[in-house]
Amino acid sequence: MRTGSEPVTARSALRARFWLCAWGVAWTVFGTVVFVLIGHPGWAAACAALWLIITIDLLLVVRHIRQGPHWQPGRSVPPYRPPDGPP
C-alpha cells in the first residue's frame, strides 16, 4: 500500500551495504596487489580507483550508521504510516 510518504520513511539496508563494501575493499586490495605483482599497471590502476570509490562509500555508510535512528529508524518504527481505515 502506498501512502505518499515513501521518500520520508524510506530505509536503507546499511548493515548489508557495510558488509558488501568490506567484501569489495578486500577484493579490490587483492586485485590491486596481484595486478601490480604480475605487471599489469592499467588493471592495477583500475582496481585502485575502484578501491578508492568503495572506501569512500564504506566511510559514508559508517557515518550514516553512527548518526543513529534519526537517519536509520529501528525495527520498531513502521516503514509507512498505518492506514486510517479499511481500504
N, C-alpha and C positions, 0 to 999 in steps of 0.2 A: 504494500500500500504506500503510495507516495503522498507526502504531506506538504511538499514545497519547501521544507526546511533542511533538505538533504545537504546542501553545501555548509550549513552551520553545524550540523550534527555528524558530519562525515568522520569516519575513523580510519586510521591507517594502521596496518599491522607492523608497528615499529620494531617489535622483537624479531619478527621474521625478517624484516629488512636488515636489522643489525646482523643477524647470523648469515644472511646471504652476502652482505658486504664483507664480513670477516672471511667467508669462504672465497670471495672474489679477490680480496687482498692476498690471501695465501697463494692462490693460483697465479696471480699476476707477478708476485715476487718470484715465484718459482720459474715462471716463463721468462722473466727478465734475466734472471741469473743463468738459466740454461742457454738462452739465445746469445748472451754475452760470451759464455764459455765456448760455444760452438762457432762463434764468429759471424753471426748474422745481426749486424748493428741496426738494420731497419726494423726487423721484428722485435729486437730488444727495445728500441725506442717506442714502438707501438705498445708493447706491454708496459713500459714505464709510464707512458701517457695514460693508459687505462688504469694503472695503479694509482696515479695521482687523482683521477676522477673518482675512483671508488673510495679512496681515503677521504676525500672531501665529503662525499655522500655519507660515509661512516661517521664523520665528525658531526654532520648535521643531524643524523639520526640520534646520536648520543645526546646532543643538545636538546632535541625535542623530547627525548625520554626523560631527561633531567628537569625539564620545565614542569613536569608533573601533570596532574589531571586537568589543569586549565586547557592544555593543548591536546591531551590524550585522555578522554574520560575512561573511568574504570568500568569493570564488568557490570557494576550495579546501576550504571546510568544507561537508560534505554537509548537505542540509536535513533529514535524518532519520537515525536510527541504522540502519545496514545490517542486513538480516535475518540471523538466526543460521544458518539452514539453508534447505533447499528448502521451497517452500510446501506 
